[in-house]
């Protein structure tokens, strides 16, 4: 009996296969997704897309890296999924803001330019020539506030007529030769202007221009009047200071025909 008991005691104290103290299957380590941390960095960097639309590529990179980090795993929840989710949320937020801000700015610029263009045409129809001449200047070259415009332009015309060579043309004489002015003054201050189509924005030699087409309900013109507005940023206030670049009739582009 003593030998049997000793053998059983030795077997019970020996490690068994599959036991916690023996040769069980070793657990695999939790995977680390480095792409999740890179997605977080790209999401934080997406704030720079507010500076310009070309930088919208940063949110796209953050979202792609986040999707890579969130792919399924057979070894449990990987390390780095939480940073990936945070990076994707930041990327979506900054990306939406970076997309909407230029659209809102464009809409604001178009609305402002249309307002000043319409007022410009109304002033011409009413015959407020001095105000029209001021709207053709940028804010730096305009007459200082409080100066009587009529007196200022009368003196300016007198100085031009007094020139010895007689070759000068006063601003008011040049103004009277404008066909748009004559057509609008014939209708008068009761003109009912309306905008035709939407504003067209473009950049030329680093300056931004906005074109708007106009016609009237009272006596419609054969062709629309195109008012091209431009603006400069006021160094003191930071506001946009609008001025009229040109005002012309909308002319159809001639098409050259080949003769055989």
Buried (B, 14 or more C-beta within 10 A) or exposed (E): EEEEEEEEEEEEEEEEEEEEEEEEEEEEEEEEBEBBBBBBBBBBBBBEBBEEEEBBEBBBBBBBBBEBBBEEEEEEEBBBBEBBBBBBEBBBBBBEBBEEBEEEEEEEBBEBBBEBBBBBBBBBBBBBBBBBBBBBEEBEEBBEEEEEBEEBBBEBBEEBEEEEEEEEEBBBEEBEEBEBBEBBBEBEEEBEBEBEEEBEBEEEEEEBBBBBBBBBEEEEBEEBBBBBBBBBEEEEEEEBBBBBBEBBEBEEEEEEEEEE
